[in-house]
Amino acid sequence: MTSLAADGFAMDELTTRRLTLRKLRLSDADDIYRYSRDAEVARYVLWDAHQSVYDSRSYVRAMLRRYRSGGPASWGIELNATGAVIGTIGYMWYQPENNAAELGYSLSREHWNLGIMTEALRAVVAYSFEELGINRLEAQHEVANPASGAVMRKAGMQREGLLRERIANKGRYVHVELYSILRSEYASRSR
């Protein structure tokens, strides 16, 4: 098990049946732009739809800085069948004093409703508990996006409640549903 205190977020490559979760590279910017320019993909996340591939390059550069610093970061979701990056998943923040982290993700619209994000989230949950030793993972979604909550439930997370107007997103305050899973819950399910 990696020690977060010593090693930071190693962001090891993770492989599932259909996916490889890996660190982003500048060469991924075109793939990221392909789905990040879609206003529907950006609708419920805290970033705006990318206006040019430059926006996507800037995002990748920000991730590269996070990888170098060992801070919380995101993986690119690469589709094994094509080698294309079709989304991202990773850590929004980490609280060392509570050994807790928040997960977030986005996925190209053409890959929605195929179980891809559930597959990716399950891999990240397992890695977070088994390799990083995190105690609590949480994720949140706007109430207007219940499909994201379904992904969280399928990955073993439990709904904790409604947080009213918790986030300001694109000029409006939105209610979010908070989900979590604890390392002890994951361990009991994995036996």
Backbone torsions as a table, in degrees:
resi	resn	phi	psi	omega
1	MET	NA	133.6	177.7
2	THR	-74.5	143.9	174.2
3	SER	-95.9	118.3	179.5
4	LEU	-62.3	-35.0	-179.5
5	ALA	-62.9	-39.3	-176.6
6	ALA	-86.5	-42.3	-169.6
7	ASP	-106.5	-10.7	-173.1
8	GLY	66.3	-161.2	179.9
9	PHE	-84.5	104.3	-176.8
10	ALA	-67.4	-30.7	179.3
11	MET	54.9	49.0	176.8
12	ASP	-58.4	154.1	176.7
13	GLU	-71.4	135.0	-179.7
14	LEU	-119.1	137.2	-179.0
15	THR	-123.2	133.8	174.8
16	THR	-121.1	-174.3	-178.1
17	ARG	-56.6	-44.2	-175.5
18	ARG	-110.9	-9.1	-167.1
19	LEU	-131.3	154.4	164.8
20	THR	-123.2	122.8	174.5
21	LEU	-97.3	119.8	-174.2
22	ARG	-144.4	163.9	175.2
23	LYS	-61.6	143.2	177.8
24	LEU	-72.4	154.9	175.6
25	ARG	-127.9	155.4	178.2
26	LEU	-56.7	-30.4	179.1
27	SER	-67.2	-10.3	178.1
28	ASP	-83.7	-7.0	-173.0
29	ALA	-57.7	-39.7	179.7
30	ASP	-64.0	-43.4	177.6
31	ASP	-61.6	-43.9	-178.9
32	ILE	-64.1	-42.0	178.8
33	TYR	-61.5	-38.2	-178.6
34	ARG	-53.1	-42.0	-179.4
35	TYR	-98.6	-25.9	-176.7
36	SER	-75.7	-15.7	177.1
37	ARG	-80.2	-11.6	-179.3
38	ASP	-75.4	114.7	-178.8
39	ALA	-60.0	-29.5	179.4
40	GLU	-70.9	-36.5	175.8
41	VAL	-65.3	-38.6	-177.6
42	ALA	-83.7	-5.4	-171.8
43	ARG	-56.4	-44.1	-173.8
44	TYR	-108.3	7.0	177.7
45	VAL	-102.6	170.4	-173.7
46	LEU	-88.5	1.9	176.0
47	TRP	-106.9	154.4	177.8
48	ASP	-85.6	154.5	176.1
49	ALA	-54.3	136.9	-179.0
50	HIS	-69.1	135.3	-179.1
51	GLN	-90.4	-20.2	179.5
52	SER	-157.8	167.8	177.1
53	VAL	-63.7	-21.9	175.9
54	TYR	-59.7	-40.8	176.9
55	ASP	-59.6	-41.4	-179.9
56	SER	-67.9	-40.1	176.3
57	ARG	-62.3	-40.8	178.7
58	SER	-61.5	-40.8	177.5
59	TYR	-62.6	-46.4	-179.8
60	VAL	-61.7	-42.1	178.4
61	ARG	-60.6	-38.9	177.3
62	ALA	-62.7	-40.8	177.0
63	MET	-65.7	-40.5	179.0
64	LEU	-60.4	-39.7	176.8
65	ARG	-63.5	-41.7	179.2
66	ARG	-65.0	-40.8	177.6
67	TYR	-58.8	-45.8	-178.3
68	ARG	-63.3	-36.4	-177.5
69	SER	-82.4	-12.1	-178.5
70	GLY	79.1	14.0	-179.6
71	GLY	-84.4	174.1	177.0
72	PRO	-58.9	135.8	-175.9
73	ALA	-151.1	-177.1	-179.3
74	SER	-119.0	151.1	170.7
75	TRP	-92.0	153.0	164.1
76	GLY	-81.7	141.9	175.6
77	ILE	-97.5	107.5	-178.9
78	GLU	-100.1	130.2	177.0
79	LEU	-80.2	117.4	-175.6
80	ASN	-57.8	-35.4	-175.6
81	ALA	-65.7	-29.3	-174.7
82	THR	-121.6	-20.5	-175.2
83	GLY	80.5	2.5	-179.2
84	ALA	-83.4	143.4	171.4
85	VAL	-82.7	121.1	-174.8
86	ILE	-114.5	3.0	179.3
87	GLY	176.3	-175.1	176.0
88	THR	-138.6	154.8	174.7
89	ILE	-151.2	141.6	178.8
90	GLY	173.9	-162.5	-172.8
91	TYR	-94.8	124.8	177.0
92	MET	-81.8	-39.3	176.8
93	TRP	-156.8	163.6	175.3
94	TYR	-139.1	132.8	176.6
95	GLN	-109.7	102.1	-177.1
96	PRO	-61.6	-35.3	-177.9
97	GLU	-65.6	-24.3	178.4
98	ASN	-111.2	-3.6	-176.8
99	ASN	50.1	48.2	-175.9
100	ALA	-129.5	149.8	-179.6
101	ALA	-142.9	155.2	173.4
102	GLU	-108.4	137.5	176.6
103	LEU	-104.4	148.6	175.3
104	GLY	-145.8	159.2	-176.3
105	TYR	-157.5	161.5	172.2
106	SER	-149.5	154.4	-174.0
107	LEU	-148.5	143.4	177.9
108	SER	-58.7	142.5	-175.1
109	ARG	-60.3	-35.7	-178.1
110	GLU	-65.9	-12.4	179.5
111	HIS	-108.3	8.9	175.8
112	TRP	-69.1	152.9	173.4
113	ASN	62.9	28.6	176.9
114	LEU	-118.1	6.0	-179.2
115	GLY	79.7	5.8	-176.8
116	ILE	-67.1	-46.1	-178.2
117	MET	-68.9	-35.0	175.6
118	THR	-61.2	-43.9	178.3
119	GLU	-60.0	-44.3	179.5
120	ALA	-66.7	-44.6	-177.7
121	LEU	-64.7	-41.1	177.4
122	ARG	-59.3	-40.4	179.1
123	ALA	-64.7	-41.3	-179.3
124	VAL	-70.0	-38.6	176.4
125	VAL	-60.4	-48.5	179.8
126	ALA	-59.9	-46.6	179.9
127	TYR	-61.4	-42.8	-177.0
128	SER	-61.2	-41.5	-179.1
129	PHE	-83.0	-45.3	-173.0
130	GLU	-78.3	-36.9	-175.1
131	GLU	-102.7	-38.5	-177.6
132	LEU	-94.8	-16.0	178.5
133	GLY	69.7	23.3	177.2
134	ILE	-65.2	145.1	-179.2
135	ASN	-92.2	-36.3	-175.8
136	ARG	-137.2	131.2	172.6
137	LEU	-116.5	139.9	174.4
138	GLU	-136.1	161.2	176.8
139	ALA	-151.4	157.5	-179.8
140	GLN	-139.5	155.4	177.0
141	HIS	-144.3	150.8	174.8
142	GLU	-63.6	142.3	-179.5
143	VAL	-61.6	-24.5	178.8
144	ALA	-74.9	-2.7	-179.0
145	ASN	-123.8	66.7	-175.7
146	PRO	-65.1	-22.1	178.9
147	ALA	-59.9	-33.7	178.9
148	SER	-67.1	-38.6	175.7
149	GLY	-63.3	-35.8	177.5
150	ALA	-63.4	-39.7	176.8
151	VAL	-60.6	-45.6	-179.1
152	MET	-61.1	-44.5	179.0
153	ARG	-63.3	-42.2	-179.9
154	LYS	-64.9	-24.1	177.7
155	ALA	-88.9	5.8	175.6
156	GLY	95.1	4.2	-179.2
157	MET	-81.9	152.0	178.9
158	GLN	-111.6	142.0	176.1
159	ARG	-70.8	129.1	177.8
160	GLU	-100.5	-27.0	178.1
161	GLY	154.1	179.4	-179.9
162	LEU	-95.3	130.9	174.7
163	LEU	-112.7	107.0	-172.4
164	ARG	-73.3	130.0	178.5
165	GLU	44.5	44.2	-177.4
166	ARG	-71.4	-32.3	-172.2
167	ILE	-127.0	140.6	169.6
168	ALA	-94.2	118.9	-177.1
169	ASN	-134.2	117.0	176.3
170	LYS	54.1	47.5	173.6
171	GLY	83.7	9.3	178.8
172	ARG	-141.3	151.1	174.1
173	TYR	-88.3	132.8	-175.0
174	VAL	-124.1	146.5	172.5
175	HIS	-79.1	143.2	176.1
176	VAL	-129.1	152.6	171.7
177	GLU	-98.4	132.9	179.7
178	LEU	-103.9	131.7	177.0
179	TYR	-122.7	155.1	176.1
180	SER	-152.6	164.8	169.8
181	ILE	-145.7	140.0	179.9
182	LEU	-102.5	153.8	179.1
183	ARG	-58.5	-39.4	179.8
184	SER	-63.5	-37.4	177.7
185	GLU	-67.4	-42.8	178.2
186	TYR	-61.2	-44.7	-177.9
187	ALA	-63.0	-41.0	-178.5
188	SER	-69.0	-31.9	177.7
189	ARG	-75.6	-28.1	-175.3
190	SER	-82.0	-13.2	-179.3
191	ARG	-70.7	NA	NA
